[in-house]
Amino acid sequence: MRSFLLAVTALAMTSCAHQTPGSSPGTTPSTALELVASSPRQWTGIAVSKKGRIFVNFPRWSEDVPVSVGELKNGEVVPYPNATWNTWTPETQDPQRFVAVQSVVIDDQDRLWVLDTGNPQFKGVITPPRLHQFDLGRDELVRSYTFAPEVSSGDSYLNDVTFDTRRNVAYLTDSQAGGLVVLNLESGNARKVLAKHPSTHAEDKPLTVMGRTMKKLVQSDGIALSPDRETLYWAALTGHVLWRIPTAALLDIQQNDEALAPRIERVHSIVATDGIMFDRNGTLWLGGLEDSSIHRYVPGGAYTQVIQDNRLRWPDSFAQGPDGKIYVTTSQIHLPPAERGPYEIYRFAP
């Protein structure tokens, strides 16, 4: 499979000296957006390694997805880890082929994780969802985790994932059926919790994103683990509340949903967000879908808009680079395909 071209913008050092076009008066030079790359194809996830390698994924939301996971190299998206992994058809039964990838994440051990929903075009789970771990030193698969039907089947759509590398645990969201998934990375055992709790389900009212009504209701989506690994945060995409729960409660397998519910805390009212991410300083970054913005939340402190820029057409996923800068993808989900422009990646200094 041939790689396909990306338009990659050189990062002008002087760009931060001027207010970003379309930004609010409160946007400061330190939070001006720098265009990193653009693509004619829709991406969602982004991951940046300690050496500055940039990985992206392209969800299978249409028939035309030539690459599921790629690495940005010299102005091109190169299929990762190779072309074979990125060659899939409905007849393919090989578990080492990407079916419908929703997110890519690099953990604090510099390992790349690829979350495959097994649910192309939202038509239902047709193959067991998988979480793949890759060694970036060798660019090879280390292990794949498969999710049983009681965790993800039917209309489930495992959406995002965050990692506790100290306890060897991954936490995931299901954005179609609702709920959180707790995966033990040693045993491979997973369980789904809070599948019917209001915190993991959409609000009844559709979102209005930059003047466009989005009728589809999306359940629990963005998820992030506090740097001390003691608290898990999440939000439903079609919603305006940030939630959290102590991880000690989730890790106690004796705690059923009834016991977990009182441990959930309503943290803050928010602008509807897709991905969320804690940076290395303990600040939580959140998108603002409804007004093309980016916010930050300091636990126990303020929730603040730091960027509003009309180029942020559906800020989707976040990643932090080795220099501390924050990267964000734009996926334009609220727009009909005919009205979309190039899909872009921006970065800014927090």
C-alpha positions as a printed Julia matrix, in Angstrom:
350×3 Matrix{Float64}:
   0.0     0.0    0.0
   1.42    3.36  -0.94
   1.57    6.15   1.6
  -0.53    9.2    0.79
   0.62   12.79   0.87
  -0.01   15.25   3.64
   0.45   18.97   3.43
   2.82   19.71   6.31
   3.39   23.27   7.37
   6.79   24.51   8.51
   6.45   25.91  11.99
   7.31   29.6   11.85
   8.88   30.75  15.07
   7.31   34.18  14.62
   3.79   32.77  14.46
   3.43   32.97  18.21
   4.08   36.7   18.19
   0.62   37.49  16.82
  -2.89   36.69  17.94
  -4.31   33.72  16.09
  -6.95   34.67  13.48
 -10.44   33.96  14.75
  -9.31   33.71  18.35
 -10.99   35.47  21.21
  -9.47   38.59  22.76
  -8.47   36.43  25.73
  -6.21   34.2   23.66
  -2.62   34.96  24.6
   0.53   34.61  22.45
   1.55   31.55  24.49
  -1.6    29.72  23.39
  -1.53   30.66  19.7
  -2.11   27.7   17.39
   0.62   26.39  15.09
  -0.46   24.28  12.12
   1.52   21.02  12.12
  -0.1    19.0    9.32
  -3.22   18.62   7.22
  -4.77   15.68   5.41
  -7.56   15.14   2.88
  -8.75   12.21   5.0
 -10.5    12.27   8.36
  -8.39   11.44  11.4
  -9.34   11.28  15.05
  -6.52   10.13  17.32
  -2.97   11.39  17.73
   0.01   10.17  19.76
   3.49   11.67  20.13
   6.46    9.64  21.39
   9.31   10.77  23.61
  11.45   11.1   20.49
   8.84   13.25  18.77
   7.41   10.59  16.44
   3.82   11.46  15.52
   1.17    8.79  14.98
  -2.4     9.27  13.78
  -5.37    7.07  13.05
  -8.15    7.21  10.49
 -11.48    5.7   11.65
 -13.32    3.42   9.27
 -16.42    5.59   8.99
 -16.63    5.13   5.21
 -15.55    2.69   2.52
 -12.58    4.85   1.57
  -9.97    4.39   4.32
  -6.64    3.37   2.75
  -4.72    3.62   6.04
  -5.97    2.98   9.58
  -2.81    3.83  11.53
   0.03    5.92  10.17
   3.18    7.74  11.2
   3.92   11.22   9.88
   7.26   11.11   8.06
   8.65   13.83   5.81
   5.26   15.11   4.75
   3.63   11.71   4.29
   1.47    9.33   6.27
   3.33    6.02   6.26
   1.23    2.95   7.19
   2.2     1.7   10.65
   3.62   -0.76  11.55
   3.46   -1.83   7.91
   1.14   -2.0    4.92
  -0.18   -5.48   5.76
  -1.66   -4.37   9.08
  -3.5    -1.62   7.19
  -5.01   -3.91   4.55
  -8.43   -5.17   5.64
 -11.62   -6.25   3.91
 -14.8    -7.71   5.43
 -13.57  -11.15   4.36
 -10.3   -10.78   6.29
 -10.04  -12.93   9.41
  -6.44  -12.1   10.34
  -6.35  -10.64  13.91
  -3.24   -8.69  12.91
  -5.17   -6.4   10.55
  -6.74   -3.14  11.68
 -10.52   -3.23  11.24
 -11.87    0.08  12.59
  -9.37    2.02  14.68
 -10.7     4.84  16.84
  -7.69    5.99  18.85
  -3.92    5.8   19.26
  -2.21    6.53  22.58
   1.38    6.51  23.84
   1.72    5.76  27.55
   4.33    7.09  29.97
   6.56    4.09  29.15
   6.66    5.25  25.5
   4.62    2.32  24.23
   2.12    2.8   21.4
  -1.4     1.47  21.89
  -3.97    1.11  19.11
  -7.66    0.71  19.99
  -9.63   -1.16  17.32
 -13.4    -1.05  17.82
 -14.2    -3.96  15.51
 -17.21   -1.84  14.49
 -16.71   -0.35  11.01
 -19.12    2.43   9.98
 -21.05    2.02  13.24
 -22.87   -0.99  11.77
 -22.21   -3.17  14.79
 -19.31   -5.17  16.21
 -18.35   -7.7   13.54
 -15.09   -8.92  15.09
 -13.87   -8.83  18.69
 -12.56   -5.36  19.58
  -8.82   -5.34  20.28
  -6.26   -3.21  22.06
  -2.83   -3.64  20.46
   0.48   -2.76  22.13
   3.5    -1.94  19.93
   7.18   -1.61  20.82
   8.42    1.63  19.23
  12.04    0.5   19.4
  11.36   -2.47  17.13
   8.06   -1.28  15.62
   6.58   -4.67  16.38
   3.47   -5.99  18.1
   4.02   -6.95  21.73
   0.54   -8.1   22.74
  -3.1    -7.83  21.72
  -6.01   -7.82  24.15
  -9.39   -9.07  22.96
 -12.67   -7.99  24.57
 -15.36  -10.56  25.23
 -18.99  -10.03  24.09
 -20.13   -9.15  27.61
 -17.71   -6.2   27.5
 -18.15   -5.02  23.92
 -20.59   -6.43  21.38
 -23.68   -5.42  19.42
 -23.63   -1.66  19.03
 -20.67   -1.1   21.41
 -17.94    1.25  20.26
 -14.84    1.3   22.47
 -13.71    4.86  21.97
 -10.81    6.07  24.08
  -8.29    4.63  26.52
  -5.93    5.74  29.29
  -3.3     3.77  31.2
  -2.06    3.19  34.72
   1.37    1.69  34.03
   2.11    1.33  37.73
  -0.84   -0.99  38.34
  -0.91   -2.41  34.8
  -4.48   -1.32  34.14
  -6.22    0.32  31.19
  -9.5     2.24  31.39
 -11.72    2.64  28.32
 -15.0     4.3   27.36
 -17.85    2.89  25.28
 -19.34    5.77  23.3
 -22.31    3.9   21.78
 -23.58    1.54  24.46
 -22.25    3.66  27.34
 -20.12    2.57  30.27
 -16.5     2.22  31.35
 -14.22   -0.79  30.83
 -11.48   -1.78  33.28
  -8.79   -3.99  31.7
  -6.13   -5.84  33.69
  -3.07   -5.74  31.42
  -1.43   -8.69  33.19
  -4.27  -11.2   33.05
  -6.12   -9.73  30.08
  -9.38   -9.86  32.04
 -11.78   -6.98  31.5
 -15.07   -5.95  33.04
 -17.6    -3.31  32.11
 -19.01   -1.03  34.79
 -21.56    1.78  35.05
 -23.13    0.82  31.72
 -26.5     2.21  32.79
 -25.37    5.07  35.01
 -26.38    8.58  33.85
 -22.74    9.75  33.95
 -21.84    7.46  31.04
 -24.84    8.42  28.91
 -25.69   11.36  26.7
 -27.98   14.18  27.67
 -31.31   14.14  25.84
 -30.76   17.44  24.04
 -28.68   17.35  20.82
 -25.58   19.52  20.57
 -25.34   22.63  18.44
 -21.79   22.72  17.12
 -20.81   26.01  15.46
 -24.41   26.55  14.42
 -24.99   22.96  13.24
 -27.29   20.6   15.1
 -25.78   17.18  15.73
 -28.65   14.74  16.15
 -26.58   11.67  17.01
 -26.28   11.12  20.76
 -22.83    9.99  21.88
 -22.27    8.4   25.28
 -19.11    8.23  27.43
 -16.2     9.34  25.26
 -13.25   11.34  26.63
 -11.33    9.7   29.47
  -8.23   10.68  31.44
  -6.33    9.42  34.49
  -4.92   11.86  37.03
  -1.09   11.87  37.19
  -1.16   10.28  40.67
  -3.35    7.51  39.19
  -5.88    7.89  41.99
  -8.78    9.43  40.05
 -10.39    8.65  36.7
 -12.18   11.43  34.79
 -14.63   11.1   31.88
 -17.4    12.88  30.0
 -20.19   11.93  27.63
 -19.65   13.67  24.3
 -23.31   14.74  24.11
 -23.17   16.31  27.53
 -21.94   19.18  29.64
 -20.59   17.53  32.79
 -17.12   16.3   33.76
 -17.26   13.28  36.07
 -14.72   11.4   38.2
 -14.36    8.4   40.49
 -11.52    7.07  42.68
  -9.66    4.32  40.85
  -9.55    2.32  44.08
 -13.3     1.8   43.69
 -12.97    0.6   40.09
 -10.11   -1.75  40.93
 -12.11   -3.5   43.64
 -13.79   -6.27  41.66
 -16.21   -6.84  44.54
 -17.78   -3.43  43.88
 -20.82   -3.71  41.61
 -22.49   -0.76  39.88
 -24.76   -0.13  42.84
 -21.74    0.19  45.12
 -19.79    2.3   42.61
 -22.53    4.86  41.98
 -22.11    6.76  45.3
 -18.37    7.11  44.6
 -18.98    9.11  41.39
 -18.49   12.85  41.69
 -19.85   15.6   39.44
 -16.74   17.73  38.91
 -17.71   20.7   36.76
 -20.04   21.97  34.07
 -18.2    22.05  30.74
 -18.56   22.91  27.08
 -19.19   19.61  25.26
 -15.87   17.89  24.6
 -14.53   14.93  22.65
 -11.08   13.84  23.88
  -9.59   14.93  27.21
  -6.01   14.57  28.47
  -3.9    15.29  31.54
  -0.54   16.86  30.74
   2.62   16.13  32.71
   1.95   19.08  35.03
  -1.44   17.77  36.14
  -3.61   20.08  34.03
  -6.59   18.5   32.29
  -7.12   19.66  28.68
 -10.58   19.53  27.11
 -11.94   20.51  23.73
 -14.9    22.8   23.2
 -16.97   21.38  20.34
 -19.76   23.91  20.42
 -17.58   27.0   20.01
 -14.29   25.7   18.52
 -12.33   26.12  21.71
  -9.88   24.5   24.08
 -10.21   24.58  27.84
  -8.09   23.57  30.79
  -9.14   22.38  34.22
  -6.92   22.25  37.27
  -8.37   19.72  39.76
  -9.74   21.64  42.69
  -9.4    24.89  40.76
 -10.73   26.67  37.72
 -12.13   25.53  34.37
 -10.94   28.1   31.84
 -11.11   28.69  28.1
  -7.59   29.28  26.79
  -8.18   29.21  23.02
 -11.13   30.01  20.78
 -10.29   29.68  17.12
 -12.67   28.9   14.27
 -10.0    26.69  12.68
 -10.64   24.23  15.51
 -13.4    22.5   13.59
 -14.27   19.81  16.12
 -11.13   19.56  18.28
 -10.91   15.82  18.74
  -7.92   14.19  20.48
  -4.95   15.54  22.44
  -1.33   14.44  22.85
   1.7    16.04  24.5
   5.06   16.21  22.76
   8.5    15.83  24.36
   8.89   19.63  24.42
   5.67   19.98  26.41
   3.56   21.34  23.57
   0.0    20.07  23.23
  -1.16   18.6   19.9
  -4.83   18.43  18.86
  -6.55   16.92  15.82
  -9.6    18.38  14.08
 -12.13   15.96  12.62
 -15.06   18.17  11.45
 -17.61   15.57  12.52
 -20.4    18.18  12.68
 -20.09   19.09   8.99
 -21.43   17.17   5.97
 -18.5    15.7    3.97
 -19.09   18.1    1.07
 -18.57   21.1    3.36
 -15.37   19.95   5.03
 -11.93   21.28   4.29
  -8.59   19.6    5.05
  -8.37   17.84   8.4
  -5.68   19.48  10.49
  -3.36   19.01  13.44
  -2.44   22.01  15.56
  -0.15   22.44  18.51
   0.27   25.1   21.17
   2.41   25.84  24.22
   0.37   25.38  27.42
